[in-house]
């Protein structure tokens, strides 16, 4: 059901006015749902609709999960770099208000969330390949411009939003695997090679045809590109439990995304990056069962299946993504 428009919160209205994106007229809009880290609104201005978001100091999850609200400053910077690398792969940045923590972007009415397509069983390898290729082009563009690292000194935010709630929180529930999970944190922090999005998830990817538009780069940081690759591939594995009838197609999407990304690696040996992604993947897989941000569609049986695959992989440390996929295939019978 379509929500009725309502008065926009004063903080959002103030930000738009101070950014020169609205006048003194009353602003109305519609709050958007689905995010846990920000308040997000579609706001109707005299010039047309915009999307505005403000980072929350405490995320909307059961665990006590907090992060600095200035993180959308880095999101706006990431979007500008990504758009320079692949024009049109992000919404247009209209303004960012550092003091109020509000980011304003162009509205994209015709795009469909990739997560919605996957939920409906649409496993399109062309879309997956486009996501992998786009991500590699962004990473390659930034890696060739190391001076950008100074604009993304956001390692503390990345730790608070990604490394601690995913890997270290999971280590507290799987004490026997704590050394492996802690080592993944150290490896990720040590491999600062390019600009990382940090949340390349199907919910943060809009699709128009097959061209992806990436959203929600609140975790943007100069770090290990293997994190972005593993983070996105992890969702294609998990979707096999959400929409089992499309599992074979999701695994083909996994291969298409991984191959398109690998074909674009130009800043380091591809085998080295793949190995780091393969080792991160079971840690992130286990984190979506037992970390601070479990996926909403896993029941206890599904979490047990994740544990049966992820735990032995973490113990032995896979060298190739194929090793992870084969273990997953054996578990789900595909």
Secondary structure, DSSP 8 states (H G I E B T S, - for coil): -----EE--HHHHHHHHHTTS--SS--EEEEE-S-SSEEEEEEEETTEEEEEEEE-SB-SSSS--B--TTHHHHHHHHHHHHHHHSTTSS--EEEEETTTTEEEEE--TT-EEHHHHHHTT---HHHHHHHHHHHHHHHHHHHT-GGGGGGG--HHHHIIIIIIIIIIHHHHH-GGGHHHHHHHHHHHHH---EEE-S---GGGEEEETTEEEE---TT-EEE-HHHHHHHHHHHHHHHHHHSGGGHHHHHHHHHHHHHHHHHT--SS-HHHHHHHHHHHHHHHHHHHHHSSS--TT--HHHHHHHHHHHHHHHHH--SSHHHHHHHHHHHHT-
